[in-house]
Each structure stands twice: as structure tokens, then as C-alpha cells.
Amino acid sequence: MIERPKELTASTIEKLFTKSTLTNSKGKMVLNDTIVNHVYSTSDYSKFRFVFGNRELLRRKVIKLREAIKIENKILSYPIVVNSNFQILDGQHRFVALAELGLTVCYIVDDTFEVQTIPKINTAQDKWNSNDYLSAYCTLGYKDYKVFRNFMQTYDTNFTVTLVLFHGKFTGGLYRDFAEGKFTAKHLNRAVKWMDMVQDFKEHIQDIHKDRHFIRAILDCFNHPRYEHKRMLKKMKSRGALMTKSVNRIDYLRQIEAMYNWHVSEDNQVRFF
């Protein structure tokens, strides 16, 4: 009979976090724990082999890792895992990135791995999500992230909507910068102003005003030099019930533009896309 593992109690977990902020200072700790494995390093890339059945190698991931390693190489703390035949069981993207940069490859040898084990381990690993990053940086005292969290709680917005409101538009690097601690709340006043304007539509389009695609669309309108909020609000009151939920920004822009220009002379009509 397999013995059920003992779960840590809440009090034990709490003690683990007590005054344990990350530090690199060398104290008087004596390392007398059992050594389970050794970390080796080599520049002889020819000895390594990929394993048939492992996941497909993605060039975009290799490029991303390569650029990250150029900025700060912490690869010693994340060695790849191989078996005695130097078949890469975990870390094939890291290996290629290091090899392409001509850097030393750090690895550990583990013959307990099987190909079937790899996807199971990757499935079991929980990747950090947006809330994890937000919570971590708030705990570390990042003021801008605390402003971000307060904004979400005040206006009951989701992460993506809040990020777009602060930035003013959606870009591919927004999430990456947030995850790397680079977010700044310098446009708080503008975000508050825009969210107050969005809230004006609440009773006319129900929950659509919280949709991330709608937010992206309406921000395009707010940034348009010929946009008039009073005019938009008037149209929302009379035509908002006809707006339908869409799955992308462009569809919302089409609906908003049609509403904004409804019963308006051609000279006063505005194109938003």
C-alpha cells in the first residue's frame, strides 16, 4: 500500500515565509544536507542528443531564451537534465540557446527519467500567471504594482483591461514587461479618466463595457482627435442595447462607428478604423 504523503500544516508553511526575503549575503549556514546530484559543465555540444518523443523544438522559444541569457546568464541555477547517454530529458531549448551563444552547458545526470515522464512533469508544473507576478511584486514593495492592484479592485477590472488602460494601447511586450517588474503607473490619472468615461456606458451596454476587446476598441476612439464623449454617450443611450458581444477589437469598432455616426450628416461622420 502506498503511503499518503504528509501535507505541511498552515503553521509550518507560515514559518517558512517568516522573514525570508531573498538575499545573496553569505551567513553562517553550514551545508550538511545529503548531496543528491552533481552539476557538470561542458562546451562539447557534440556529446548531447535529443530524445525522440520529447516535445517539438520551438525556434521562438530558443530566440527568447537566447536574448534573456545575453542580458543575464543564470543558467548555472537551471541545469539541463540528461541521462548517462547524454540524451537531453529536460532543457533542450536552453541547450540550443547556450550552444548558439557559444556558452558552457551545465547539466545533471538522471537515469530515472523516461520519455513518458517528461510530459507528465511539464503538465504538473504550474507556470506563473499575471496574478502571481502582481502579488509577488506587491509583496516586494513595488509601489507601481500596488497602484495597479488598487485600480483593479476599485474598478473591478481584469488584468488585461487594467494593463491596456495604463498603457493606452495593447502591444505584444506589455505582459513580458509586467512579468519582469518593468511596469510603471505614470499614466494613472489618464487611466482613471478613461475608466470613468467607460463607466458612463455601463447601464447602456451591460457587461460589454468590461470586455477587453471593447476596451481596446473604445480607447482607439478616445484617442481619435474628432471623438466627442457627449455625442458617444448620447448614442449609447439610444442605441447601446443593440450592441452585441464581439470576439475582437475590429468588430467592436465597426459597431461603435455605426452607432457614433447614426443619423449624422456625412460631413460630421467619423471613421475609427
HURARA-V165662 format. One record per backbone hydrogen bond with DSSP energy under -1.0 kcal/mol. NH is the residue of the N-H (numbers start at 0). CO is the residue of the C=O. If there is no record, write none. Layout:
[[NH	CO] [NH	CO]]
This chain:
[[12	8] [13	9] [14	10] [15	11] [16	12] [19	16] [31	29] [39	106] [41	104] [44	42] [46	43] [47	44] [48	85] [53	50] [61	57] [62	58] [63	59] [64	60] [65	61] [66	62] [67	63] [68	64] [69	65] [70	66] [71	67] [73	71] [76	73] [77	74] [79	105] [80	89] [81	107] [82	86] [85	82] [87	48] [88	80] [89	80] [94	90] [95	91] [96	92] [97	93] [98	94] [99	95] [100	96] [102	97] [104	41] [106	39] [107	79] [109	81] [116	113] [120	116] [121	117] [122	118] [123	119] [124	120] [132	128] [133	129] [134	130] [135	131] [136	132] [137	133] [138	134] [139	135] [140	137] [141	136] [145	141] [146	142] [147	143] [148	144] [149	145] [150	146] [151	147] [152	148] [153	149] [154	150] [155	151] [156	151] [161	157] [162	158] [163	159] [164	160] [165	161] [166	162] [167	163] [173	170] [176	172] [177	173] [178	174] [179	175] [180	177] [181	176] [187	184] [190	186] [191	187] [192	188] [193	189] [194	190] [195	191] [196	192] [197	193] [198	194] [200	197] [201	198] [203	200] [204	200] [207	204] [209	206] [210	207] [214	210] [215	211] [216	212] [217	213] [218	214] [219	215] [220	216] [221	217] [222	218] [223	220] [226	223] [231	227] [232	228] [233	229] [234	230] [235	231] [236	232] [237	233] [238	234] [239	235] [241	238] [242	239] [251	247] [252	248] [253	249] [254	250] [255	251] [256	252] [257	253] [258	254] [259	255] [260	256] [263	260] [267	264]]
